Amino acid sequence: MGYTSSLEQLTQITEVGSVGFAAKSCPSPPSLPNGDAVYSSLLVGSVATYTCDKDYHFCGLIVSSVCEMYQSWNGLSGSCKRVAFYNYSLPFRQNFPEVVGAGWKVEILGTPLGDSRIVIDLRHGANIPFILNIRFQEGSGSNTVVRNSRIDNIWGQEQRTQPYFPFRVGRPFNLTILLRDSAFEMYMDGHFFVSRASSYNIALINQIIILRGCLLHSVKFVY
């Protein structure tokens, strides 16, 4: 009787491998803040793939995790970082979610106020590789878009755009800044507007600041 009872206990296995042994499994995959794991099994060898919530983007090296032989999940390397911001008051200051590369875009939606200018900076510490100064009412500089830089406290050569001036007080705008290896390109409502050549290493740029002059509806990092 004792032998029979022991045999029955051995055969009461919910998941069985190819040679009759219980298949090893992992607990649920580790959670990822602002994201979710998608997986079909908890058995060894299973893969959990992570997706980030809306307005977040995965930043890291490995976006999945594997259930390994010692019954734990390994491989995930990264996090979900916020890339979209809505209805912020000025000044708006935000770090880029990770190292910037060619092809990155910053999309800015706003409405100009009755101020003299809108100022947008892309920064690296005290250096400002790109300064965008949208001037409405400022002496000889009225209704013009000024681009400049300030590196090691030295101002670059100022560039002005006239007569085309697509900004109007009270009218919403959609401005995109595209970062290239050797230039900053600006687009209005999806159409190319102006650019500024630059020799600054864009991988060092780590912050955007919008100082004044508009109601800020949204800022999005796209890459």
Secondary structure, 3 states (H helix, E strand, C coil): CHHHHHHHHHHCCCCECCCCCECCECCCCCCCCCEEEECCCCECCCEEEEEECCCEEEEEEECEEEECCCCCEECCEEEEEECEEECCCCCEEEECCCCCCCCCEEEEEEEECCCCEEEEEEEECCEEEEEEEEECCCHHHCCEEEEEEEECCEECCCEEECCCCCCCCCCCEEEEEEECCCEEEEEECCEEEEEEECCCCHHHCCEEEEEECEEEEEEEEEC
